[in-house]
């Protein structure tokens, strides 16, 4: 009998997802990782140049994370979607039959609201990983 792969979703809500400590925690729990970068239309108002720039950043970041996952010997899929964040996260978790959604824990109100809305819209387990800002700053250098 074949073992079913444990698929997890990593929505890119900040650049903190591209962090060795975060990825290590996710890799320990997953056989396959779906990296979802979202261009949320509500944050882009009337400037097409800004939208193109955001798409490029999201694509590069999601592909970079996926490449690190593959380098660690796991399967990865990088997806960039355009739309409302909570809806896309919950739909992608269901579509890909994810066992969990991994988030970088943040202390701001936007994140707290987003986390609560995701919890309300999906039955998928939500796993938050704390990343020390000091470690993150050292890794950027």
N, C-alpha and C positions, 0 to 999 in steps of 0.2 A: 504494500500500500504506500502511495506517495504522500509525503508530508506536505501540507498546504503552507505556502509562504505567508509569513506575517508581513502584511503591507501596512505601512503607516504614511500619513500625510504630514508634510511640513509646509504650511503656508508661510510665505515670506511676507511678514508684516513689518519688518524692519531689516536693517542690514546685520542685525545681531545673529541671525540664523547661520551666517557664514562664519562660524566660530568653532574652533577645534573642540572645546569642552562640550558645546551643545551637540555637535555632530557625533562625538564619541558616545554621548548618552543615547542618542537616537539609534546609532548603529548597533548598540548593545541590545536593542529591543526589536530590531527589524531585519527582515530578509530582503525587503524591497522598500524603497522610499520614493514617494511621489512628491516632488518639489513643485509647489504651486505659487507662482508669482501673479499678483492681481493688479491690474491697472483699474483702480476704482474711479469711475467717471465723476463721482461727486467731488473729487479733489482736483479735477482739471477743468478750469473754466476758460473757454474761449481762446486758448492759445495753442494752436496745432503744433508749433515747434516744441512747446513744453511737453505735450503728449508724446511726441516722437522720442524725445530725450528720455522720458520715464519708461517707455517701452524698451528702449535700448538698455537702460540700467537694469530693469527687471529681467530681461532676457539673459544678459551677461551674468547677473548674480545667480539666477536659478541654474544656469548651465555650469557655472563654477561649483556650486554646491553639489550638483549631480555628478560632476567629474570626480570630486573628492569621495563621494559615496562609491562610485565604480572602482576607484583606486584602492578602496578599502575592501574590495571583493564582494560588494553587494550590488544588487540591481537598482537602477535609478531611472526615473523619468522626470524630465523638466518640462513643465507646462506653464505657459503664460496665457492668462485669460483677461478679458476686458469685461468689467461689470461690477456688481455690488459684492463686497468682500464676504459678508456673512453668508449670503445665498450661495456664492461659488464654493466656499469652503465646505459647507454642509452638503451640497450636491456632489462635489468631487469625492468627498469621503464615502458617500453612498455609492457612487458610480464605480469607484475603484475598490469597493468593499474593504475599506481600511479598518484595521483593528484599533487604531488610535490616531489622534491628531496631536502632534508635538508643537508646543509653542515656547518661545523664549519669554519667561516671566518678565513683565515690566510693571512699573509702579505708577504709570500715568492713567488719567481718567479715560482716555480714548481706548487704551488697551483693556482696562477693566470692563468697560461697556461692551467692547467687541467680544471678549471672552465669554461674558454672560449671554450674549446673543447667540454665539456659536453653541454653547451648552444647551440653550433652549431649542435650537433648530436641528440638533442631531443626537442620535443615541450613541454615537461613537465616543469612546473613552478620550477624555482630554487630559493630556500630560504636559504639565508646565515644568520647564527646566530653568533653574536660576543660574545666570551667568554673572560672575563678578565683574563689575565695570573696570576694575584695576587690571584683571587678566585680559579683558577685551582690548583695552587701550594698549597694553604691552604687545599683543598679537598684531595690532595694526602697524606697528613701527617696523 
